Amino acid sequence: PEFQVAGTAVIILCVGRVFEAATGPSAVIIEMLGNRLLPAVNGIIGFFTLALLGIYLIPEYGVTGAAISAAVGLNTTAYLSLIQSAILFKLHPFSKPLLRPLGVAVISTFIIIAISQPAVALPAPLGLITAVLCLIFSIGMLIRFGLSAADSVPFGKLSRILRSAKE
């Protein structure tokens, strides 16, 4: 029970980080293509978003409100960079080849969620073992079905084993 509030905050921050990571290297692209002012402005806007949400949410929701504020502030900065790179430089990070690994990842996520619900009732070591096996399963499915042959090369021998079973 003592970790319930912190657990919720960690989940919110992790989900926020996933959405931030989905913007790709937009902030770096904006900076590297010669515009030094925009990253600073984006950071300031993100900080003020974080601060204003924090002032509003933290008194009522505590740590959870702080996590929401941080996630939204970081994502504000990231998505401003994404929008600017699309408008100013006509760069779009999402394309058709992204759909296959995204689909495999979403399916793996649903499988993990379905397995994790009953796994919560398992004794401590079995629950952890189940979680690790689910992670290994999802990575294997992503390598085998989600990634192209060229994209799976960095996984070395594991990739060759998984992909040879596919072909």
C-alpha positions as CSV (number, residue, x, y, z in Angstrom):
1,P,0.0,0.0,0.0
2,E,2.9,2.4,0.7
3,F,4.1,2.1,-2.8
4,Q,0.7,2.4,-4.5
5,V,1.0,6.2,-5.0
6,A,4.6,6.0,-6.2
7,G,3.7,3.1,-8.5
8,T,1.0,5.2,-10.1
9,A,3.5,8.1,-10.6
10,V,6.1,5.8,-12.1
11,I,3.5,4.4,-14.6
12,I,2.5,8.0,-15.6
13,L,6.1,9.0,-16.1
14,C,6.9,5.8,-18.1
15,V,3.8,6.4,-20.3
16,G,4.8,10.0,-20.7
17,R,8.3,9.0,-21.7
18,V,6.9,6.6,-24.3
19,F,4.9,9.4,-25.9
20,E,8.0,11.7,-25.8
21,A,10.2,9.0,-27.4
22,A,7.6,8.7,-30.2
23,T,8.6,12.2,-31.4
24,G,12.0,10.9,-32.3
25,P,15.0,13.2,-32.7
26,S,12.9,16.2,-33.5
27,A,14.5,18.5,-30.9
28,V,18.0,17.6,-32.1
29,I,16.9,18.1,-35.7
30,I,15.6,21.6,-35.0
31,E,18.8,22.4,-33.2
32,M,21.2,20.9,-35.7
33,L,19.5,22.5,-38.7
34,G,20.6,25.9,-37.4
35,N,17.8,27.2,-35.3
36,R,19.2,27.7,-31.8
37,L,16.3,29.8,-30.5
38,L,13.5,27.3,-31.0
39,P,14.8,24.5,-28.6
40,A,15.2,27.1,-25.9
41,V,11.7,28.5,-26.5
42,N,10.3,25.0,-26.5
43,G,12.0,24.2,-23.3
44,I,10.7,27.3,-21.6
45,I,7.2,26.6,-22.8
46,G,7.5,23.0,-21.5
47,F,8.8,24.3,-18.2
48,F,5.9,26.7,-17.8
49,T,3.4,24.0,-18.7
50,L,5.0,21.8,-16.1
51,A,5.0,24.6,-13.5
52,L,1.4,25.7,-14.1
53,L,0.0,22.2,-14.1
54,G,2.1,21.5,-10.9
55,I,0.6,24.5,-9.2
56,Y,-2.9,23.3,-10.0
57,L,-2.5,19.5,-9.6
58,I,0.0,18.9,-6.8
59,P,-2.0,20.3,-4.0
60,E,-4.9,18.0,-4.8
61,Y,-3.2,14.9,-6.2
62,G,0.3,15.0,-4.6
63,V,2.9,12.8,-6.3
64,T,0.5,11.7,-9.0
65,G,-0.2,15.4,-9.9
66,A,3.5,16.0,-10.0
67,A,4.0,13.1,-12.4
68,I,1.2,14.2,-14.6
69,S,2.7,17.8,-14.7
70,A,6.2,16.5,-15.5
71,A,4.9,14.1,-18.3
72,V,2.8,16.8,-19.9
73,G,5.6,19.4,-19.6
74,L,8.2,17.1,-21.2
75,N,5.8,16.1,-24.0
76,T,4.9,19.7,-24.7
77,T,8.6,20.4,-25.4
78,A,8.9,17.3,-27.5
79,Y,5.7,17.8,-29.6
80,L,6.5,21.4,-30.2
81,S,9.8,20.3,-31.8
82,L,7.9,17.6,-33.8
83,I,5.5,20.1,-35.2
84,Q,8.2,22.6,-35.9
85,S,10.3,20.1,-37.8
86,A,7.3,19.1,-39.9
87,I,6.3,22.7,-40.7
88,L,9.8,24.3,-41.1
89,F,11.8,21.4,-42.6
90,K,9.0,19.1,-44.0
91,L,10.4,16.2,-42.0
92,H,7.9,13.5,-40.8
93,P,9.1,10.8,-38.5
94,F,6.2,8.4,-39.2
95,S,6.0,6.3,-42.3
96,K,4.5,3.1,-43.6
97,P,7.4,0.8,-42.5
98,L,6.6,1.9,-38.9
99,L,3.3,0.1,-39.0
100,R,4.6,-3.5,-38.8
101,P,6.7,-3.1,-35.7
102,L,4.1,-0.9,-34.1
103,G,1.4,-3.5,-34.7
104,V,3.6,-6.3,-33.3
105,A,4.4,-4.1,-30.2
106,V,0.7,-3.3,-29.6
107,I,-0.3,-7.0,-29.9
108,S,2.6,-8.0,-27.6
109,T,1.4,-5.3,-25.1
110,F,-2.1,-6.7,-25.0
111,I,-0.8,-10.3,-24.5
112,I,1.4,-9.0,-21.7
113,I,-1.5,-7.2,-20.1
114,A,-3.7,-10.4,-20.4
115,I,-1.0,-12.5,-18.8
116,S,0.0,-10.0,-16.1
117,Q,-3.5,-9.7,-14.6
118,P,-3.6,-13.3,-13.3
119,A,0.2,-13.2,-12.6
120,V,-0.3,-10.6,-9.9
121,A,-1.8,-13.4,-7.7
122,L,1.3,-15.6,-8.1
123,P,3.9,-15.8,-5.3
124,A,6.7,-13.3,-5.6
125,P,9.3,-15.3,-7.5
126,L,6.8,-16.7,-10.0
127,G,5.3,-13.3,-10.7
128,L,8.8,-11.9,-11.5
129,I,9.7,-14.9,-13.6
130,T,6.4,-14.5,-15.5
131,A,7.2,-10.8,-16.1
132,V,10.7,-11.6,-17.4
133,L,9.4,-14.3,-19.7
134,C,6.7,-12.0,-21.1
135,L,9.4,-9.4,-21.8
136,I,11.6,-12.0,-23.6
137,F,8.6,-13.2,-25.6
138,S,7.7,-9.7,-26.7
139,I,11.2,-8.9,-27.8
140,G,11.4,-12.2,-29.7
141,M,8.1,-11.5,-31.4
142,L,9.3,-8.0,-32.3
143,I,12.5,-9.3,-33.8
144,R,10.8,-12.1,-35.7
145,F,7.7,-10.5,-37.0
146,G,8.1,-6.7,-36.5
147,L,11.5,-5.8,-37.8
148,S,12.8,-6.1,-41.3
149,A,15.9,-8.2,-41.9
150,A,18.1,-5.2,-42.1
151,D,16.6,-3.7,-38.8
152,S,17.1,-7.0,-36.9
153,V,20.8,-7.3,-37.8
154,P,22.0,-5.6,-34.6
155,F,20.5,-8.4,-32.5
156,G,23.1,-10.8,-34.0
157,K,22.8,-14.5,-33.5
158,L,19.4,-14.1,-31.8
159,S,18.1,-12.4,-34.9
160,R,19.4,-15.1,-37.2
161,I,17.8,-17.8,-35.0
162,L,14.5,-16.1,-34.9
163,R,14.4,-15.0,-38.5
164,S,15.5,-18.4,-39.8
165,A,12.5,-20.0,-38.1
166,K,10.3,-17.5,-40.0
167,E,11.8,-18.2,-43.4
